[in-house]
Amino acid sequence: MTSAGYVPYLPVTSQSDIEEIERVPLEARMPGATTYELLSRVAEAQPGNVAIHWLPTGVPSPADRAFTYGELLHRVRQTANFLRRQGNDRHDVVAYLLPNLPETHFVLAGAQAACIVMPLNPLLEPGHLAAMVRAAGVRLLITARGGEFDFLRQKAGLVARAAPGLRVICVDTQDPHPDGFLRRLDACPGDRLEFGYDAQPGDCSSLLHTGGTTGTPKIARSTHWAEATQGWLAAALTHCTPADVTLAGLPLFHATALRVNGIATWAAGSSLVLLGPHGYRNPSAVARLWETIERYRVTTMMAVATVYSGLLKVPIGGHDISSLRFAGAGAAPLPLEIIEQFEKRFGVGICEGYGLTEGCCLSSLNPLEGPRKAGSVGLRVPYQQMKAAVLDDEGAYVRDCDTGEVGVLLLKGPNVTGGYLTGTPGLFAGDGWLNTGDLARQDEDGFFFITGRRKDLIIRSGHNIDPRLIETVLVSHPDVETAAAVGMPDIYAGELPVAYVTLRDGASVTAERLHEYAVERITERPAAPKKIFVIAEMPTTTVGKHFKVPLKCAAAEVAIADAVNDRLPPGTGVRVHAKPDDAQGIHVDIVLVPKPGTDRTAVESVATSLFRSFSISHTLEFEE
């Protein structure tokens, strides 16, 4: 360890800084090529330092417990040895279905040391989980049982029924059982690995499901080298040292949590404050976050837009949060208003970055020191390439974008996934460049700006509309908390832009007034929303991103119902149900009930022609 810590600080304020850093090969900088090598190096050097502060209730309490680096490494080695004793080798896959527990970290790091780890989202349905387990050839699933987590044991049982040969082992969250996970670990040595450590940098280390805002997970492969380098770089770019204390509230099945609240922390020798099994999804954890930061002298945190928005409602009171030096944001763009209000109110700037599961979670970051640009996700991370490019309709590369020109964001480097287990159509644009599916531009100083999702574009009569153009205007209204724009199916235009908003506490602005507000301020006429809907809660994914699929379904249902009222005979009854569809995006089931006495044949003819005019997948049935 140097005087600065285990990881040297790599300050980046400009593109020239990145180029200077890259004069030294990454291989020459890395102290280890795998996650286990990074952890064991630090843990053996500082076994008595705290690795994890565990807050079982999500807030400071007498039940809090500290795990040292020595204890962490001991449990990780026990886990690795146990998994090998169970017959798993380097290329076998072990999955876990767990909340945020200390044991989750034992399994994560231990499975990577012995084989391949596959974190699973506890909120997915059993059928979906079973399909993923079968696709990956998982032989062992580790889950939780006891109290509120018995539902995970039950869900794991359903998965096992649909995946022949799958064994299930449980972490006991209450009274320990003789066959529980920790009891089994106690029979294994923790002072060493019983097997010759055989992981190579290019070996697969983890399989992570990803779906972004579509909600349809794919399984991406990541290597030991990708995991180790990205964790190490995350620590180096944010100046993490053993003196740092990182707040951990993101779910431990998500790429960012695994790398930032895991590998980066262990590489730097920092401490982790684990905010209970539910993390930021526990309202009490957010409501008392300032108390937690003061109690544990937290220095860094990573969260998403919904968390930072929620914290703006939490008075700081008399709590001392002066230890907090860095607040990071990712997963989805953060509204500029939230960034400005957070910094003004709490004196801490939010540093936005960009990443995705397929790129090992970190591809760009705003400078820790030096100038930041409003709305930017920063400069590319050293040792990986990043550019905006023009692609053709088939996703093939055409040319690089000019400075300031919006194109599809492409990535290339050691961080990029080797592909999905189920195939990689459309994932690469040629020559190893990963197609992120995001739209972006790069300015003359090298800063990137995400402008939207290619698949989220609203196409109105051939005019491409970026949803963020609408959303940015709406969230600038003082009564609006969040906004999401989607395309509503339309017979003539293909799609029309509509928006869904949630309001701040106590606000009473109407949808009509918000529509006027948007139309007055959106200079791109086709982008003016046709309708605005005020809803109680914005759908989000498990990591806080806006989940637009339910909104697209709701918009399709409104469009179909409006078409029935406008085009079919008065009194025609209709039931509409829109649902996600992997192939078509959404599919709409329509049931019509013609009014007694009307010409049923004529109604069927008109309805069939009407719904064929919509560019959406649908089924049409008639009832008496």
ABEGO torsion letter per residue (X at the ends): XBAAEABBBBBBABAAAAAAAAABBAAAABABABAAAAAAAAAAABAABBABBBBAAGBBBAABBBBBAAAAAAAAAAAAAAAAAAGBBAABBBBBBBBBBAAAAAAAAAAAAABBBBBBBAABBAAAAAAAAAAAGBABBBBBBEEAAAAAAAAAAAAAAABBGBBBBBBBABBBBAABAAAAAAABBAABBABBBABBAABBABBBBBAEAAGBBBBBBBBAAAAAAAAAAAAAAAGBBAABBBBBABBAABAAAAAAABAAAAAAGBBBBBBEAAEAABAAAAAAAAAAAAAAGBABBBBBAAAAAAAAABBAEABBAAABABBBBBGBBBBAAAAAAAAAAAGBBBBBBBBBAAAGGBABBBBABEBBBBGBAEBBBBGBBBBBBBBBAAGBBABBBBBGBBBBBBBBEAABBAEBAAEABGABAEGGBBBAGBBBBBBAAGBBBBAEBAAABBBBGGBBBBAAAAAAAAAABAABABBBBBBBBBAAAGBBBBBBBBBBBGBABBAAAAAAAAAAABABAAABBABBBBBABBBBBAAGBBBAAAAAAAAAAAAAAAAAAAABBBGBBBBBBBBBBAAAGBBBBBBBBBBBGBBAAAAAAAAAAAAAABBBBBBBBBBX
